[in-house]
């Protein structure tokens, strides 16, 4: 079964109460019965917990320009398998979650204000963040203090240097996890001294599947009679780390992955150390009809990925017309 959400408001012209549906365009998106809803007018965001999967939260973002709604977007946050979300509540632009994980029950806080922390120039995009002190021993092995929680998924365990060599501050590094002591070990040279600080956490996948391009006629109506052929898609990013785009052919059900990076090999101004996310435009070759393919942007990085807009080039040869 599916659930729907309505937005209650007072019409300023007729002074009457109305409840417009907020899920009319995604009527089969929210699975199960809604158990809890928490919203904030400061951040224009609402969270839903349903009975279908307690490790998933449905998120609703909205935005008004005057009396016109210009954003009505739904997406979901998926937590690691085995997680049970008991409660979600807003207070002072912070989201408080009560979660059951494999090794206990936790209260976790997410700052929706997205402020800069740890003296860095970028946000740290990880869950369960904690700043640990690393100490170097006589064998040049760096060992961290004990993690306050036990990692659920080691593939998502990551770290960002906050105090150490200036060239590496803000970047991540290779390390190993010691389950016997619940800490981190590495031979990566973190600092010129014997101590360094690193923010450890669990990185997560960010995925978005853009709507395929459509053509409108002279009356501003979408034309479904002929579809454009997309040659290239251009992703205009305000800042981006390494990420990938998965292009899926709907007819053959075969996919290919395009890997994109903010590093430029062979340049005289190459940077040694951490390469900060920068602004840029990246090209993804498609060469198919817009209705025959989908492409999904996938990012898993502690650094910020900020997509400004998407452009495309291709051809459109209408051979049919409305009657």
C-alpha positions as CSV (number, residue, x, y, z in Angstrom):
1,X,0.0,0.0,0.0
2,X,1.0,3.6,-0.5
3,X,0.4,6.8,1.5
4,X,-0.3,10.4,0.5
5,X,0.5,13.7,2.2
6,X,-1.5,16.9,2.0
7,X,-0.3,20.4,2.8
8,X,-2.7,22.4,5.0
9,X,-2.8,26.2,4.6
10,X,-5.1,29.2,4.7
11,X,-6.0,30.8,1.4
12,X,-5.1,34.5,1.8
13,X,-7.7,35.6,-0.8
14,X,-10.7,33.7,0.3
15,X,-9.6,33.2,3.9
16,X,-10.6,29.5,3.8
17,X,-8.7,26.5,4.9
18,X,-7.3,24.2,2.2
19,X,-5.3,21.0,2.0
20,X,-3.6,20.6,-1.3
21,X,-2.0,17.2,-2.0
22,X,1.8,17.2,-1.9
23,X,2.2,13.7,-3.4
24,X,-0.1,13.9,-6.4
25,X,2.8,13.7,-8.8
26,X,4.4,10.7,-6.9
27,X,1.3,8.9,-5.6
28,X,3.1,5.6,-5.5
29,X,6.3,6.7,-3.9
30,X,5.7,6.5,-0.1
31,X,5.3,2.9,0.7
32,X,3.4,1.7,3.8
33,X,1.6,3.6,6.5
34,X,3.0,6.9,7.8
35,X,4.0,6.4,11.5
36,X,5.6,9.8,12.2
37,X,5.9,13.1,10.4
38,X,8.3,15.9,11.5
39,X,8.6,19.3,9.7
40,X,10.3,22.6,10.0
41,X,9.2,25.8,8.3
42,X,12.7,27.3,8.8
43,X,14.3,24.7,6.5
44,X,11.3,24.0,4.4
45,X,11.7,20.2,4.9
46,X,9.7,17.4,6.3
47,X,10.6,13.8,7.3
48,X,8.3,10.8,7.2
49,X,8.8,7.4,8.9
50,X,6.6,4.6,7.5
51,X,5.8,1.0,8.4
52,X,7.2,-0.5,5.2
53,X,10.9,-0.1,5.9
54,X,12.1,1.4,9.2
55,X,15.6,2.0,7.8
56,X,14.3,4.5,5.3
57,X,13.1,8.1,5.8
58,X,11.1,9.9,3.1
59,X,12.1,13.6,2.8
60,X,9.9,16.4,1.4
61,X,11.5,19.7,0.3
62,X,9.3,22.6,-0.7
63,X,9.8,26.3,-1.6
64,X,7.4,29.2,-2.2
65,X,8.1,32.3,-4.2
66,X,5.3,34.6,-3.1
67,X,2.2,32.5,-3.3
68,X,3.6,30.2,-6.0
69,X,5.2,26.9,-5.1
70,X,8.3,26.6,-7.2
71,X,9.7,23.4,-5.6
72,X,7.8,20.2,-4.6
73,X,10.5,17.5,-4.3
74,X,10.5,14.1,-2.7
75,X,13.5,11.9,-2.0
76,X,14.5,9.3,0.5
77,X,17.3,8.7,3.0
78,X,18.3,5.1,3.3
79,X,20.3,4.0,6.4
80,X,22.4,0.8,6.6
81,X,20.5,-2.5,6.6
82,X,19.4,-3.4,10.1
83,X,18.8,0.2,11.2
84,X,15.5,0.9,12.9
85,X,14.4,4.6,13.0
86,X,12.2,5.1,16.0
87,X,11.8,8.9,16.1
88,X,12.7,12.1,14.2
89,X,12.2,15.5,15.7
90,X,13.3,19.1,14.8
91,X,14.6,21.7,17.2
92,X,16.6,24.8,16.4
93,X,17.4,23.7,12.8
94,X,18.7,20.4,14.1
95,X,17.3,17.0,13.4
96,X,17.3,14.6,16.3
97,X,17.1,10.9,15.5
98,X,16.6,7.9,17.8
99,X,18.1,4.9,15.9
100,X,18.6,1.2,16.8
101,X,21.7,-0.2,15.1
102,X,23.3,-3.6,15.4
103,X,25.2,-2.7,18.6
104,X,22.7,-0.5,20.5
105,X,20.3,2.5,20.5
106,X,21.7,5.9,19.6
107,X,20.6,9.5,19.6
108,X,22.1,11.2,16.6
109,X,22.0,14.9,15.6
110,X,22.1,16.4,12.1
111,X,22.6,20.1,11.7
112,X,20.3,21.2,8.9
113,X,21.9,24.6,8.9
114,X,24.9,23.0,7.1
115,X,27.5,25.2,8.8
116,X,31.3,24.9,8.4
117,X,33.0,22.9,11.1
118,X,36.5,21.8,12.3
119,X,38.1,24.9,10.7
120,X,37.8,23.5,7.2
121,X,36.7,25.3,4.0
122,X,34.2,22.6,3.1
123,X,31.5,20.6,4.9
124,X,32.3,17.0,6.0
125,X,29.6,14.8,4.3
126,X,29.7,11.8,6.7
127,X,27.3,10.4,9.3
128,X,28.3,9.7,12.9
129,X,31.2,12.1,12.7
130,X,33.7,12.2,15.6
131,X,37.1,13.9,15.8
132,X,39.9,11.5,16.9
133,X,43.5,12.2,17.8
134,X,46.1,10.1,16.0
135,X,49.5,9.4,17.6
136,X,52.7,8.2,15.8
137,X,54.8,5.5,17.4
138,X,58.4,4.5,16.9
139,X,57.6,2.4,13.9
140,X,55.9,5.4,12.1
141,X,52.5,3.8,12.6
142,X,49.7,6.3,13.4
143,X,47.1,5.0,15.8
144,X,43.8,6.7,16.7
145,X,42.0,7.0,20.0
146,X,39.0,4.6,20.4
147,X,35.9,5.1,18.3
148,X,32.8,5.8,20.4
149,X,30.8,3.5,18.2
150,X,31.4,0.3,16.3
151,X,31.3,0.6,12.5
152,X,28.4,-1.3,10.7
153,X,29.8,-1.1,7.2
154,X,33.6,-0.9,6.8
155,X,33.3,0.0,3.1
156,X,31.7,3.3,4.2
157,X,34.2,4.1,7.0
158,X,36.2,7.2,6.0
159,X,38.2,10.0,7.5
160,X,39.1,13.6,6.9
161,X,42.3,15.2,8.2
162,X,41.6,18.4,10.2
163,X,45.0,19.0,11.7
164,X,48.2,17.9,10.1
165,X,50.2,18.6,7.0
166,X,48.6,21.8,5.3
167,X,48.7,20.1,1.9
168,X,46.5,17.2,3.2
169,X,44.1,19.0,5.5
170,X,40.5,18.5,4.2
171,X,41.5,15.3,2.4
172,X,41.2,11.6,3.2
173,X,43.7,8.8,3.3
174,X,44.2,5.0,3.4
175,X,43.9,3.3,6.7
176,X,43.0,0.0,8.4
177,X,40.4,-0.7,11.1
178,X,41.4,-2.7,14.1
179,X,38.3,-4.5,15.4
180,X,40.1,-5.8,18.6
181,X,40.7,-2.2,19.8
182,X,38.0,-0.4,17.8
183,X,40.4,2.1,16.4
184,X,42.2,3.2,13.2
185,X,45.8,2.5,12.1
186,X,47.7,4.0,9.1
187,X,51.2,4.5,7.8
188,X,50.1,7.6,5.9
189,X,52.2,10.5,7.2
190,X,49.6,12.7,8.7
191,X,51.7,15.5,10.3
192,X,55.2,16.7,10.8
193,X,54.8,16.1,14.5
194,X,53.7,13.1,16.5
195,X,50.0,13.9,16.7
196,X,47.2,14.8,14.2
197,X,43.5,15.1,14.3
198,X,41.0,13.3,11.9
199,X,37.2,13.4,11.6
200,X,36.1,9.8,11.2
201,X,32.6,8.8,10.1
202,X,30.5,6.8,7.7
203,X,30.2,8.0,4.2
204,X,26.9,7.5,2.3
205,X,25.8,7.2,-1.3
206,X,24.1,10.2,-2.9
207,X,22.1,9.4,-6.0
208,X,20.0,11.5,-8.4
209,X,18.3,10.5,-11.6
210,X,17.5,13.6,-13.7
211,X,14.3,13.8,-15.7
212,X,14.9,13.1,-19.4
213,X,14.8,16.2,-21.7
214,X,11.5,17.0,-23.4
215,X,10.5,19.5,-26.1
216,X,7.6,22.0,-25.8
217,X,5.7,23.3,-28.8
218,X,4.7,26.9,-29.5
219,X,1.8,26.6,-27.0
220,X,4.2,25.5,-24.2
221,X,2.9,22.0,-24.4
222,X,5.2,19.0,-24.0
223,X,5.5,17.0,-27.2
224,X,5.4,13.2,-26.8
225,X,5.0,12.6,-30.6
226,X,8.7,12.9,-31.3
227,X,11.5,12.6,-28.8
228,X,14.9,14.3,-29.0
229,X,18.1,12.4,-29.5
230,X,20.6,13.4,-26.7
231,X,24.2,13.6,-27.8
232,X,26.0,14.8,-24.7
233,X,24.8,15.8,-21.2
234,X,26.8,18.6,-19.5
235,X,26.8,18.7,-15.7
236,X,27.5,22.2,-14.4
237,X,28.8,21.9,-10.8
238,X,29.6,24.6,-8.3
239,X,31.9,22.1,-6.6
240,X,32.5,18.4,-7.1
241,X,34.8,15.6,-5.9
242,X,35.3,12.4,-7.8
243,X,32.0,10.8,-8.8
244,X,30.4,8.6,-11.5
245,X,27.4,8.5,-13.8
246,X,25.7,5.2,-14.6
247,X,24.0,5.3,-18.1
248,X,21.3,2.6,-18.5
249,X,19.9,1.5,-21.8
250,X,16.2,0.7,-21.2
251,X,15.9,-1.6,-24.3
252,X,18.9,-3.8,-23.7
253,X,19.0,-3.3,-19.9
254,X,22.8,-2.8,-20.2
255,X,24.6,-0.1,-18.3
256,X,27.9,1.6,-18.5
257,X,29.7,3.8,-15.9
258,X,31.4,7.1,-16.7
259,X,33.9,8.0,-14.0
260,X,34.5,11.8,-13.6
261,X,37.2,13.5,-11.5
262,X,38.3,17.0,-10.6
263,X,42.0,16.1,-11.1
264,X,43.8,17.1,-14.3
265,X,46.8,15.0,-15.2
266,X,49.8,16.5,-17.0
267,X,49.2,20.1,-16.0
268,X,52.0,22.3,-14.8
269,X,49.9,23.5,-11.9
270,X,49.1,20.1,-10.6
271,X,48.6,20.1,-6.8
272,X,50.5,17.6,-4.6
273,X,48.2,16.5,-1.8
274,X,44.4,17.0,-1.4
275,X,42.6,18.4,-4.4
276,X,39.7,20.5,-3.2
277,X,36.3,20.3,-4.9
278,X,36.2,23.0,-7.6
279,X,33.7,24.5,-10.0
280,X,33.5,22.9,-13.4
281,X,31.5,21.4,-16.3
282,X,31.7,17.7,-17.1
283,X,30.5,16.0,-20.2
284,X,28.7,12.6,-20.3
285,X,28.3,11.1,-23.8
286,X,24.8,9.6,-24.3
287,X,24.0,9.3,-28.1
288,X,20.5,7.8,-27.6
289,X,16.9,9.0,-27.7
290,X,15.9,10.7,-24.4
291,X,13.2,8.1,-23.7
292,X,15.5,5.1,-24.3
293,X,18.0,5.8,-21.5
294,X,18.3,7.0,-17.9
295,X,21.4,8.3,-16.2
296,X,22.1,8.3,-12.5
297,X,24.6,10.5,-10.8
298,X,26.3,8.6,-7.9
299,X,28.6,10.2,-5.3
300,X,30.2,8.7,-2.2
301,X,32.6,11.2,-0.8
302,X,33.3,13.2,2.4
303,X,33.5,16.3,0.2
304,X,30.7,18.4,-1.1
305,X,29.0,17.7,-4.5
306,X,26.9,20.7,-5.6
307,X,25.1,20.4,-8.9
308,X,24.0,23.8,-10.3
309,X,22.2,22.8,-13.5
310,X,22.2,20.4,-16.4
311,X,22.5,21.1,-20.1
312,X,22.4,18.8,-23.1
313,X,23.1,18.9,-26.9
314,X,21.5,16.7,-29.5
315,X,19.0,16.7,-32.4
316,X,15.3,17.0,-32.7
317,X,13.5,16.3,-36.0
318,X,9.7,16.5,-35.6
319,X,7.9,14.4,-38.2
320,X,4.4,14.4,-36.6
321,X,2.0,17.0,-35.5
322,X,-1.1,17.3,-33.4
323,X,-4.5,17.2,-35.1
